Amino acid sequence: MTTLIIGLVLFLGIHSLAIVAPHCRDRLAARLGPVWKGLYALLAAVGLWLVVTGFSVARGHASTLYIPTAPMQAASLVLMLLVFPSLWASYLPGRIQTTLRHPLLVATQAWALAHLLANGSSADVLLFGALLAWAFAEQVSLQQRPRRPLPMAPSGRFNDAIAVVAGLASYALFLGGLHRWLFGLPPLG
């Protein structure tokens, strides 16, 4: 669990600078320029690698905190229907993006909650609970600070349709075997 915890601290820590110290983050970014982006990406990548590595090890030794029921698992699958279209909509300006305001955070929250509903080990609760808490904190923080421009596709009248179709296709791929191939676990039990 130690590797997982260190990874979460590093990954969520670098992603939380704008929450806990936005002016410090902005000064660092302005002073370091492209070096800041490289350092940020490096720390995030190392943190993510530690999370993935630590989680795969921790799951084998984790204690069971609760056993998901069939309704919890069904709710998880329904929540996942929101994840992929929201993820796609975060880069495709349209009504979905305008309505959700921060579709990537909505996708992260739905994904983390879905995985908490479907998995009950201490490693699962630590990983998905931490990501869920971070996503909510980030969403609250974004209400308090100006929005930074993000790279995304140009506005288009079909962007919402593209987000929904691509999102549902992505979800189907994960259900159809991509989740098992990537993570070694079938999403449908």
URLINNOR-V984342 format. One record per backbone hydrogen bond with DSSP energy under -0.5 kcal/mol. CO is the residue of the C=O (numbers start at 1). NH is the residue of the N-H. Records with the same first field share a line. If there is no record, write none. Layout:
BEGIN
CO->NH  NH
END
This chain:
BEGIN
1->5
2->6
3->7
4->8
5->9
6->10
7->11
8->12  13
9->13
10->14
11->15
12->16
13->16
14->17
16->19  20
17->21
21->25
22->26
23->27
24->28
25->29
26->30
27->31
28->32
29->33
32->35
33->36  37
34->38
35->39
36->40
37->41
38->42
39->43
40->44
41->45
42->46
43->47
44->48
45->49
46->50
47->51
48->52
49->53
50->54
51->55
52->56
53->57
54->58
55->59
56->60
57->60  61
58->61  62
63->65  122
66->68
69->73
70->74
71->75
72->76
73->77
74->78
75->79
76->80
77->81
78->81
79->82  83
80->84
81->85
82->86
83->87
84->88
85->89
86->90
87->90
88->91
89->92
91->93  153
93->156
94->98
95->99
96->100
97->101
100->102
102->105  106
103->107
104->108
105->109
106->110
107->111
108->112
109->113
110->114
111->115
112->116
113->117
114->118
115->119
120->65  66
121->125
122->126
123->127
124->128  129
125->129
126->130
127->131
128->132
129->133
130->134
131->135
132->136
133->137
134->138
135->139
136->140
137->141
138->142
139->143
140->143  144
141->144  145
153->93
156->159
158->162
159->163
160->164
161->165
162->166
163->167
164->168
165->169
166->170
167->171
168->172
169->173
170->174
171->175
172->176
173->178
174->177  179
177->181
178->182
179->183  185
180->184
186->189
END
